[in-house]
C-alpha cells in the first residue's frame, strides 16, 4: 500500500473526506465513547496481564492461556479499536500509510490469536477433566507457554503471508482509504483457519466438558465418601477443575456470542443482493467488544483476579516478595 496523494492518471479519483453530517457535539460524544471503550479494553487487559505475570500462585497452565488471550485483547485495544472506531465515525482514513498497515496486520493477528487461544483453552479444560492424571503429569505452565508461543508465531507467519500475497503491502491505496484486499480463495482458507476449524473444536470440546462435569457431579454425590482424607482431596481437586471449566465456559460462550454474528455476516454478504455492509460494521464492533468484556468476566467470576486488583490498586505489588502473596 502506498497512501499518498494521487491523480486520476494514477488510477485514483480525486478524493476528499466527506463533510460531517451531524453537529460537532455529536462527534465529540462519539469520540469520547470510542476513547472510553478503547481505554477500558487496554486497562482491563493490562491488569489481567500484570496479575497473571506477577503473582507466582497464578502461574497455572490455564492462566497461561488466559494471559495469551489478554495479550491479544490488549493488541485489539491499542491498535485495532481506536482506528476502526475513528474510521466508522469519520468515514475516511486519516492516519496515514504506516498506521493503515499496522491496523490491518494487528486486526488479523489479534482476531486469529483470540480465536485460537480460546480453542486452546477448550483443549486444556477437556484434558483436565477427561484425563486428569495425564493432565497433572504432562501439562505444565511451561508446556502451555511453548504451545502459546508456537501458536502466536504460526499465526504471525500465516497472517503476514495472507496479506503479502494479496498485495496489501505492495499495492497502491488512494487517499482516504485503508482497505484490506483478500481474494476468494484466500477468504475461504482464512475462514477455515480462523473460524470454522477452531470454533467447531471449541463447541465440540466444551460440549464434552459439560457432559463430563455433570457425570462427575452425579458420581460424587452417589459415592458420598466422607471419612477418607484422600477422597476429600480428590473431591476438592475435581470440584476445582469443574469450577474452572464452568467459568471458562462462560468466557467461551461470551466469545462465541460476540464473534459468530461477524462471521455469519461475512458468509452471507457475498451471496446476498442486499447492502449488508452496514450490518457487518455493527458485527465488527461486537467482535471487538469481546476484548472489553473478557476482563469484566474475570472481575465478576474469578476471586483471584479480584484479590489481585486489590493488591495492585493498593500498591502492595511493589512490596518485597509480593509475587509470593496468596491470591487464591
Residue pairs with C-beta under 8 A, 6 or more apart in sequence:
1 97
1 100
1 101
1 168
1 169
1 170
1 171
1 172
1 173
1 178
2 97
2 171
2 172
2 173
3 93
3 96
3 97
3 100
3 173
3 174
3 175
3 177
3 178
4 97
4 175
5 175
6 12
6 172
6 174
6 175
7 14
8 14
10 172
11 172
11 174
12 172
12 174
12 175
13 174
15 174
15 175
15 176
15 177
16 176
17 90
17 91
17 92
17 94
17 176
18 91
18 92
20 27
27 89
30 89
31 86
31 89
34 81
34 82
34 85
34 86
34 89
35 82
37 81
37 85
37 289
37 292
38 77
38 78
38 81
38 82
38 85
39 77
40 292
41 73
41 74
41 76
41 77
41 81
41 288
41 291
41 292
41 295
42 74
42 77
42 78
44 73
44 292
44 294
44 295
44 296
44 299
45 70
45 71
45 73
45 74
45 77
45 291
45 294
45 295
46 74
47 295
47 305
47 308
47 309
47 312
48 66
48 67
48 70
48 294
48 295
48 298
48 305
49 67
49 70
49 71
49 74
50 308
50 312
50 317
51 58
51 304
51 305
51 308
51 309
51 312
51 327
52 58
52 59
52 63
52 64
52 66
52 67
52 70
53 67
54 308
54 317
54 322
54 323
55 304
55 308
55 323
55 325
55 327
56 323
56 324
57 304
57 324
57 325
57 326
57 327
57 328
58 304
58 308
58 327
59 141
60 141
61 124
61 139
61 140
61 141
61 143
61 144
62 121
62 124
62 125
62 128
62 144
62 244
62 248
63 141
64 141
64 144
64 145
64 148
65 117
65 120
65 121
65 124
65 144
65 148
66 121
66 298
67 148
68 113
68 117
68 120
68 148
68 151
68 152
69 114
69 117
69 118
69 121
69 294
70 294
70 295
71 113
72 109
72 110
72 113
72 114
72 117
72 291
73 110
73 114
73 290
73 291
73 292
73 294
73 295
74 291
75 106
75 109
75 110
75 113
76 106
76 110
76 111
76 114
76 288
76 291
77 291
77 292
78 106
79 102
79 103
79 106
79 110
80 103
80 106
80 107
80 110
80 288
81 288
81 291
83 95
83 99
83 103
84 103
84 107
84 284
84 288
85 285
86 94
86 95
87 93
87 178
88 281
88 285
92 176
93 100
93 176
93 177
93 178
94 176
95 103
95 178
97 173
100 173
100 178
101 168
101 169
103 178
104 163
104 168
104 178
104 180
105 159
105 160
105 163
107 180
108 159
108 162
108 163
108 180
109 155
109 156
109 159
110 291
111 194
111 287
112 155
112 158
112 159
112 193
112 194
113 151
113 152
113 155
114 255
114 259
114 290
114 291
115 194
115 195
115 198
115 199
115 259
116 151
116 155
116 194
116 198
117 148
117 151
118 198
118 202
118 251
118 252
118 255
119 198
119 199
119 201
119 202
120 144
120 147
120 148
120 151
121 248
121 251
121 252
122 201
122 202
122 205
122 206
122 209
122 252
123 201
123 205
124 139
124 144
125 205
125 206
125 209
125 244
125 245
125 248
125 249
126 205
126 206
126 208
126 209
127 134
127 135
127 139
128 135
128 139
128 241
128 244
128 245
129 209
129 212
129 213
129 216
129 241
129 242
129 245
130 208
130 212
132 237
132 238
132 241
158 193
162 182
162 186
162 189
162 190
163 169
163 180
164 170
165 186
166 181
166 182
166 183
166 186
167 181
168 180
168 181
171 181
173 179
182 190
191 263
191 266
191 267
195 259
195 263
199 256
199 259
199 260
199 263
202 252
202 256
203 256
206 249
206 252
209 245
209 249
210 245
210 249
213 242
213 245
213 246
216 238
216 242
217 242
220 235
220 238
223 231
225 231
225 232
225 235
247 301
247 302
250 297
250 301
251 294
251 297
254 290
254 293
254 294
254 297
255 290
255 294
258 286
258 287
258 289
258 290
258 293
259 287
259 290
261 283
261 286
261 287
262 280
262 283
262 284
262 286
262 287
264 283
265 276
265 279
265 280
265 283
266 280
268 276
269 276
269 277
269 280
298 305
299 305
299 306
299 309
303 328
304 327
304 328
307 327
307 328
308 327
311 317
311 322
311 325
311 327
316 322
316 325
